[in-house]
């Protein structure tokens, strides 16, 4: 991976093992996923996707999935089918923010530093989380 700045945006080029491009300018570059929502695919056989993130100025993070648990939970939570109410989740159409806290190097176990980074990102994005114990008479929910 190569990180650089272009037009004041941090970007990365991911060089895959089967790359036969002579000029790096011919490869796609990726900004942080939250900036452009652009992702890549490692190969057509595995279909493993990746995105990049820059959690700090001098750190480039290559982000991949470590399982399908998040997708499963998102479906239970926010699935929406206007033609089949039975297929809806518990909060149909809710907006979901995906923040990975599992580390692939340790069997996708979460780490404290990843959890803190996710919480900082939630604050930055002004994510509002309504938890069951927050529901009370004052909120009239």
ZIKALIN-V176386 format. One record per backbone hydrogen bond with DSSP energy under -1.0 kcal/mol. NH is the residue of the N-H (numbers start at 1). CO is the residue of the C=O. If there is no record, write none. Layout:
# ZIKALIN-V176386
nh->(NH NH)
co->(CO CO)
This chain:
# ZIKALIN-V176386
nh->(2 4 6 9 11 12 13 19 26 27 30 33 35 36 37 40 42 47 50 51 53 59 61 63 72 73 74 75 76 77 78 79 84 87 88 89 90 91 93 94 103 106 107 108 109 111 115 116 117 118 119 120 121 122 123 124 125 126 127 134 135)
co->(13 11 9 6 4 30 2 16 23 24 12 52 32 32 33 50 48 43 40 63 61 56 53 51 68 69 70 71 72 73 74 75 81 84 85 79 76 77 78 91 109 103 104 103 106 101 111 112 113 114 115 116 117 118 119 120 121 123 122 131 132)
